[in-house]
Amino acid sequence: MSKKPLILVTNDDGITAPGIRTLIEVMTTIGDVVVVAPDSPQSGMGHAITINSTLHVEKVIIDKGLQEEYSCSGTPADCVKLGVKQLLDRRPDLCVSGINHGSNSSINVIYSGTMSAAIEAGVEGIPAIGFSLCDYNWSANFDACKTYIKSIAKNVLDHGLDSGTVLNVNFPNLDKNDIKGIKICRQAKANWEEEFDKRTNPQGRDYYWLTGKFVNLDHGEDTDEWALANGYVSVVPIQFDLTAHQSIQQLNTWRFD
Amino acid sequence: MSKKPLILVTNDDGITAPGIRTLIEVMTTIGDVVVVAPDSPQSGMGHAITINSTLHVEKVIIDKGLQEEYSCSGTPADCVKLGVKQLLDRRPDLCVSGINHGSNSSINVIYSGTMSAAIEAGVEGIPAIGFSLCDYNWSANFDACKTYIKSIAKNVLDHGLDSGTVLNVNFPNLDKNDIKGIKICRQAKANWEEEFDKRTNPQGRDYYWLTGKFVNLDHGEDTDEWALANGYVSVVPIQFDLTAHQSIQQLNTWRFD
């Protein structure tokens, strides 16, 4: 039996996306790799799961790598559940998701299918990391990410992660030589200033496209946005206990008549 | 001009669900109400947003209440964005989501469309509350929730909420006289033990249904699960800064060679 770690790989851009192909390539250098990823892009799916329809899974061969691969009709979170509970013959030592085509820094984490897969693995007690590159192009160049991904993944395999946490890793859109290193960060306070582009279809019915501009409201130098803007890879430990513990005392002073 | 608070109401079970009709009824007793809710059930959608397809909105009349109502083709988070950025003529004083048909306590919060709507409002800086009843039936009885909802909503209007937080409120499935009151809680540590029910379709292709059993791993008496199991309404303040601050120091000891 292999002594290599078992690594589950998934993403939200779909199993054929260049980002996941790069991630698979790196992971096969450090472990036995099983890929369970969506058969089509799932961006903006948040932490969706498929409870009212069926899931289809097919074993596929996409390149000549050493990995085993399954294409799944579900969301990124579905892929992790299916991988862990149904397809893998033992518990994975690590789950990695991405590399996402586009940023999942700061508030983007809550909309992110990439991170929902990592969180789902974390809920199952599996050390997990989501990787994203700040470049939305399908033809983005992921080369500069490779050595960082390998180093971060090996650290997680060696040290583990605190219970209830996973890592959100974002790469600046820079050449390898221009990346200054890795910064451990907190999530910046930011939001999207949305605008809805209202149009009328040929049948006279109104419809909207969601558009928006990202606004960083947080100028702390310990944030992921600062790190990315200053040429660093950002690593944010995130948790899925959402309790705002600091608010409990105040709420206990309210009177509910 | 009205001096009543402006309240945005949404949900994830769809605009005609009995749960949101009850919530609207209560909200019209304390403010001016605008409803922007999905035109069909969105359960399990997590924090999904619609970025790659169009959104349709229709003004609708569903009952004889005083509220203004819009039915939307999008997710709960889309409904909040559309309401705040496009449909409302001023900023709402409160956003309420629900009453969900089914629990959103403990780890369920991360899969919850109901809570994603409340979180979306929170990201916009609008005080927000998600309400859920621990009864998945469409014909669930929401009567016992009404006075608690009114009291909690009025407290939030009076006191506001800490920046970056929203409330996750769950009701036990009990008669009014059997509910003991309100407990401010933390999110219990729990997960789902999923099983996939594998079947074969008439064409010979395998498919899966996701099934699962909820497992509470946390026996703390300060948790939402404890409150609900002991006859209390659970109120958990939750935050969308997911940073696991307590892990940062440890991660800073790692060597990234």
HADDOCK unambig.tbl for C-alpha pairs under 7 A between the chains (distance, minus, plus):
assign (segid A and resid 44 and name CA) (segid B and resid 48 and name CA) 5.34 0.50 0.50
assign (segid A and resid 44 and name CA) (segid B and resid 49 and name CA) 5.32 0.50 0.50
assign (segid A and resid 44 and name CA) (segid B and resid 50 and name CA) 6.74 0.50 0.50
assign (segid A and resid 44 and name CA) (segid B and resid 51 and name CA) 6.78 0.50 0.50
assign (segid A and resid 45 and name CA) (segid B and resid 47 and name CA) 6.73 0.50 0.50
assign (segid A and resid 45 and name CA) (segid B and resid 48 and name CA) 4.21 0.50 0.50
assign (segid A and resid 45 and name CA) (segid B and resid 49 and name CA) 6.46 0.50 0.50
assign (segid A and resid 46 and name CA) (segid B and resid 46 and name CA) 5.32 0.50 0.50
assign (segid A and resid 46 and name CA) (segid B and resid 47 and name CA) 4.29 0.50 0.50
assign (segid A and resid 46 and name CA) (segid B and resid 48 and name CA) 4.36 0.50 0.50
assign (segid A and resid 47 and name CA) (segid B and resid 45 and name CA) 6.74 0.50 0.50
assign (segid A and resid 47 and name CA) (segid B and resid 46 and name CA) 4.30 0.50 0.50
assign (segid A and resid 47 and name CA) (segid B and resid 47 and name CA) 5.80 0.50 0.50
assign (segid A and resid 47 and name CA) (segid B and resid 110 and name CA) 6.55 0.50 0.50
assign (segid A and resid 47 and name CA) (segid B and resid 111 and name CA) 5.55 0.50 0.50
assign (segid A and resid 48 and name CA) (segid B and resid 44 and name CA) 5.35 0.50 0.50
assign (segid A and resid 48 and name CA) (segid B and resid 45 and name CA) 4.20 0.50 0.50
assign (segid A and resid 48 and name CA) (segid B and resid 46 and name CA) 4.37 0.50 0.50
assign (segid A and resid 48 and name CA) (segid B and resid 48 and name CA) 6.85 0.50 0.50
assign (segid A and resid 48 and name CA) (segid B and resid 111 and name CA) 6.11 0.50 0.50
assign (segid A and resid 49 and name CA) (segid B and resid 44 and name CA) 5.33 0.50 0.50
assign (segid A and resid 49 and name CA) (segid B and resid 45 and name CA) 6.45 0.50 0.50
assign (segid A and resid 50 and name CA) (segid B and resid 44 and name CA) 6.74 0.50 0.50
assign (segid A and resid 51 and name CA) (segid B and resid 44 and name CA) 6.75 0.50 0.50
assign (segid A and resid 51 and name CA) (segid B and resid 210 and name CA) 6.12 0.50 0.50
assign (segid A and resid 54 and name CA) (segid B and resid 207 and name CA) 6.31 0.50 0.50
assign (segid A and resid 54 and name CA) (segid B and resid 208 and name CA) 5.60 0.50 0.50
assign (segid A and resid 54 and name CA) (segid B and resid 209 and name CA) 5.34 0.50 0.50
assign (segid A and resid 55 and name CA) (segid B and resid 207 and name CA) 5.53 0.50 0.50
assign (segid A and resid 55 and name CA) (segid B and resid 208 and name CA) 4.97 0.50 0.50
assign (segid A and resid 55 and name CA) (segid B and resid 209 and name CA) 6.43 0.50 0.50
assign (segid A and resid 56 and name CA) (segid B and resid 206 and name CA) 6.85 0.50 0.50
assign (segid A and resid 56 and name CA) (segid B and resid 207 and name CA) 4.81 0.50 0.50
assign (segid A and resid 56 and name CA) (segid B and resid 208 and name CA) 6.45 0.50 0.50
assign (segid A and resid 85 and name CA) (segid B and resid 195 and name CA) 6.73 0.50 0.50
assign (segid A and resid 86 and name CA) (segid B and resid 196 and name CA) 6.88 0.50 0.50
assign (segid A and resid 110 and name CA) (segid B and resid 47 and name CA) 6.55 0.50 0.50
assign (segid A and resid 111 and name CA) (segid B and resid 47 and name CA) 5.55 0.50 0.50
assign (segid A and resid 111 and name CA) (segid B and resid 48 and name CA) 6.10 0.50 0.50
assign (segid A and resid 123 and name CA) (segid B and resid 191 and name CA) 6.71 0.50 0.50
assign (segid A and resid 151 and name CA) (segid B and resid 256 and name CA) 5.65 0.50 0.50
assign (segid A and resid 151 and name CA) (segid B and resid 257 and name CA) 6.48 0.50 0.50
assign (segid A and resid 152 and name CA) (segid B and resid 256 and name CA) 6.78 0.50 0.50
assign (segid A and resid 162 and name CA) (segid B and resid 247 and name CA) 6.84 0.50 0.50
assign (segid A and resid 165 and name CA) (segid B and resid 244 and name CA) 6.78 0.50 0.50
assign (segid A and resid 184 and name CA) (segid B and resid 248 and name CA) 6.53 0.50 0.50
assign (segid A and resid 184 and name CA) (segid B and resid 251 and name CA) 6.87 0.50 0.50
assign (segid A and resid 184 and name CA) (segid B and resid 252 and name CA) 6.49 0.50 0.50
assign (segid A and resid 186 and name CA) (segid B and resid 243 and name CA) 5.55 0.50 0.50
assign (segid A and resid 187 and name CA) (segid B and resid 241 and name CA) 6.38 0.50 0.50
assign (segid A and resid 187 and name CA) (segid B and resid 243 and name CA) 5.72 0.50 0.50
assign (segid A and resid 191 and name CA) (segid B and resid 123 and name CA) 6.68 0.50 0.50
assign (segid A and resid 194 and name CA) (segid B and resid 85 and name CA) 7.00 0.50 0.50
assign (segid A and resid 195 and name CA) (segid B and resid 85 and name CA) 6.70 0.50 0.50
assign (segid A and resid 196 and name CA) (segid B and resid 86 and name CA) 6.86 0.50 0.50
assign (segid A and resid 206 and name CA) (segid B and resid 56 and name CA) 6.83 0.50 0.50
assign (segid A and resid 207 and name CA) (segid B and resid 54 and name CA) 6.28 0.50 0.50
assign (segid A and resid 207 and name CA) (segid B and resid 55 and name CA) 5.51 0.50 0.50
assign (segid A and resid 207 and name CA) (segid B and resid 56 and name CA) 4.79 0.50 0.50
assign (segid A and resid 208 and name CA) (segid B and resid 54 and name CA) 5.58 0.50 0.50
assign (segid A and resid 208 and name CA) (segid B and resid 55 and name CA) 4.96 0.50 0.50
assign (segid A and resid 208 and name CA) (segid B and resid 56 and name CA) 6.45 0.50 0.50
assign (segid A and resid 209 and name CA) (segid B and resid 54 and name CA) 5.32 0.50 0.50
assign (segid A and resid 209 and name CA) (segid B and resid 55 and name CA) 6.42 0.50 0.50
assign (segid A and resid 210 and name CA) (segid B and resid 51 and name CA) 6.10 0.50 0.50
assign (segid A and resid 236 and name CA) (segid B and resid 243 and name CA) 6.56 0.50 0.50
assign (segid A and resid 237 and name CA) (segid B and resid 243 and name CA) 5.76 0.50 0.50
assign (segid A and resid 237 and name CA) (segid B and resid 244 and name CA) 5.27 0.50 0.50
assign (segid A and resid 237 and name CA) (segid B and resid 247 and name CA) 6.52 0.50 0.50
assign (segid A and resid 237 and name CA) (segid B and resid 248 and name CA) 6.90 0.50 0.50
assign (segid A and resid 238 and name CA) (segid B and resid 242 and name CA) 4.98 0.50 0.50
assign (segid A and resid 238 and name CA) (segid B and resid 243 and name CA) 4.43 0.50 0.50
assign (segid A and resid 238 and name CA) (segid B and resid 244 and name CA) 4.77 0.50 0.50
assign (segid A and resid 239 and name CA) (segid B and resid 242 and name CA) 5.46 0.50 0.50
assign (segid A and resid 239 and name CA) (segid B and resid 243 and name CA) 6.28 0.50 0.50
assign (segid A and resid 239 and name CA) (segid B and resid 244 and name CA) 5.30 0.50 0.50
assign (segid A and resid 240 and name CA) (segid B and resid 242 and name CA) 6.96 0.50 0.50
assign (segid A and resid 241 and name CA) (segid B and resid 187 and name CA) 6.39 0.50 0.50
assign (segid A and resid 242 and name CA) (segid B and resid 238 and name CA) 5.00 0.50 0.50
assign (segid A and resid 242 and name CA) (segid B and resid 239 and name CA) 5.46 0.50 0.50
assign (segid A and resid 242 and name CA) (segid B and resid 240 and name CA) 6.97 0.50 0.50
assign (segid A and resid 242 and name CA) (segid B and resid 242 and name CA) 6.90 0.50 0.50
assign (segid A and resid 243 and name CA) (segid B and resid 186 and name CA) 5.56 0.50 0.50
assign (segid A and resid 243 and name CA) (segid B and resid 187 and name CA) 5.72 0.50 0.50
assign (segid A and resid 243 and name CA) (segid B and resid 236 and name CA) 6.57 0.50 0.50
assign (segid A and resid 243 and name CA) (segid B and resid 237 and name CA) 5.77 0.50 0.50
assign (segid A and resid 243 and name CA) (segid B and resid 238 and name CA) 4.43 0.50 0.50
assign (segid A and resid 243 and name CA) (segid B and resid 239 and name CA) 6.29 0.50 0.50
assign (segid A and resid 244 and name CA) (segid B and resid 165 and name CA) 6.79 0.50 0.50
assign (segid A and resid 244 and name CA) (segid B and resid 237 and name CA) 5.26 0.50 0.50
assign (segid A and resid 244 and name CA) (segid B and resid 238 and name CA) 4.77 0.50 0.50
assign (segid A and resid 244 and name CA) (segid B and resid 239 and name CA) 5.33 0.50 0.50
assign (segid A and resid 247 and name CA) (segid B and resid 162 and name CA) 6.86 0.50 0.50
assign (segid A and resid 247 and name CA) (segid B and resid 237 and name CA) 6.52 0.50 0.50
assign (segid A and resid 248 and name CA) (segid B and resid 184 and name CA) 6.54 0.50 0.50
assign (segid A and resid 248 and name CA) (segid B and resid 237 and name CA) 6.90 0.50 0.50
assign (segid A and resid 251 and name CA) (segid B and resid 184 and name CA) 6.89 0.50 0.50
assign (segid A and resid 252 and name CA) (segid B and resid 184 and name CA) 6.49 0.50 0.50
assign (segid A and resid 256 and name CA) (segid B and resid 151 and name CA) 5.64 0.50 0.50
assign (segid A and resid 256 and name CA) (segid B and resid 152 and name CA) 6.77 0.50 0.50
assign (segid A and resid 257 and name CA) (segid B and resid 151 and name CA) 6.48 0.50 0.50
